[in-house]
Amino acid sequence: MCRGRTSTWRRLGLALSVVLLVLIEARTATAAPSAEVPQLRRDGQWLVDQYGRVVIVHGVNLVWKRAPYVPPDTAEGFTAADAAWLAEYGFNGARIGTLWAGVTPTAPGVVDDAYLDGWDRIVGQLAANRIWTQFDFHQDQWHETYGGEGVPQWAVRRPAGFGPYPVASARFPWGYWMPEQSVLWDDFWANRDGLLDDWADAWRAVAQRWRDQPYSMGYDLLNEPWAGTEFADCALTGCAQHYRTELQPAMERARAAIREVDPDGLVWYEPQQLAGGRDVPTFFEQVADPQIGYSWHNYCPQVFLESQGLPGTDTEACTAYSDQSHQRARQQADRMGAVGLMSEFGATDNVRALAIDAAAADKNLTGWMHWAYKHWNDPTTADTAQGLFTSDDDLSSTKTDKLRTLVRTYPQATAGIPRTLSFDATTGEFHYTYDPASRGAPTEIFVSPLHYPNGPEIIVAGGRASAVGPDHRVLIEADGTASISVTIRDSKPVTGAR
C-alpha cells in the first residue's frame, strides 16, 4: 500500500518526540522411532521431539554479522570443538544467522549455494552433538549502509526524497529512529518493487535446503522487525494496526513460501522490535497452521540503560519485568496457536540480570537462546559484553560467573507434562515435577558439571534414575502414572558455600 508523505511526516513527528537440532529417528511427535530425521514440532504449548517428549531448549545465538555472514572454520569462528563445548555444558539449541544478504547476495532469486554450504558445516556439527537448530533471517537496522546488517546490497533502495542526500544514521539501536530507516521499512511492508516477495522467495530457498535437516527446529522469519513510521505508536500502545495490515500479512507471505517446500517445519513469527524491551501488548492473531512458533525477546530496560552508562539503574526491577514478559508471551502464543521460545535475552555481563531471566524461564517452563555465544566483533550492539568468553579464539577463557549462571541442571526431554521447575545457580539445587506418560524414550535431565563438586545426589519420587552418564545426562523412568518429583543437589552441601 502507499502512504502520502504528509501522514508519513506526521507519524515521524510523533516518533521523534518519543526519543527524547545426528541420529536418524522419528519425525512425527507421537510416532515410534522410524527412519526419518529428528526435528522439533509443536504440540500445544510445548516443543516436542520425535518421541513426543517435551523439549526445553537452552541455547545460544550464532550470528556472524559481517561479510560473508557465516563464521569461519577457525578458533575465533566456529569449529567442531565449539559444538562439542556447547554439548558439554548442556546447551542443546542454536539460533543461527542465515542472513538474507548471504542467501541471495547478487540478485533476487539467485541463491548462493556456497553460502548455504558454509552454514551446512556448522549445522552438521551441531546436529552431531544433538543440538537443535533454528534458522534466523537476522537483521539490525536493515543494512551496512545504515550501520547494521541483514539485507542484500541490491535490496538497498533508498526511499523517495532521501536519495539526493547523505545517509543519516546513528549507532545501534538509535539508527532505527532516523527518518529514512522508518520510511524504508514502510516501503518493505508495502512490497515496493516486489521486495517483500523477494524476501519470501529467499526463505523458500532456505527451507528447500534444510527441510530434512536433523535437529532442525524451524525458521525464524525476521529478527526484530521495525514497524516503520508507526514506531512511536508501537512504543506507546503496541501498534495493533501495524500487526493487522503489515506485520502479520508479511509473516503469512513468508510462511506460504516455506510451505511450498516444507509442509511440516516450525515457522516462527517475531513481534515488532520494541516489544522486546517495553511493556507493550502484541497483536498477532490465530495462524491457520499447526506448526507455528512465537519467537520473542526479553531485554529489561534497566539493563539497557546500564549498558548506555546511565546512572541509577536497578537490576532488581528486572524481576517483575521478566515475569510480565513471560506472561505476555504465553498469552500471545496461545492467541496464535503457537509454541513460545525466548529466542534472545542477555547481551550483558550483568550476572544478576542473567540469573533473573533464567529463573523466570524455569518458572514458566520456557526454552531460551542466550545472546550471544561469542562477541564476533558485533557491529550492532548496545553492550560489548555479550559473549561467554573473554577471547573468542580461546574456549578456556570463559567468563566463570556468567557460565555458572547459564549452565543449569534442567530437563532436556520429558516423557510427560512438566509442572514445576527451579534451579539455584549458587548451590546447584534442582527441583522438577512432571506428570509421566509413555513416549518410547525416558525423561532426560542434564546435570550441570559446574555445580556439584562432591558429585550429585539424585532423589526421585515416583520413578527411578540411572547413573549420570558421560554426557552429563540422567535418565528417569516412571514407576507408574503418579506425578514424578526429581531433586538433584550436591551430595555433601556446605551451607552458604558456592
Summary of the structure (lengths in Angstrom):
residues: 498
radius of gyration: 22.2
end to end distance: 59.1
largest distance: 73.6
contacts: 1718
relative contact order: 0.12
helix: 33%
strand: 20%
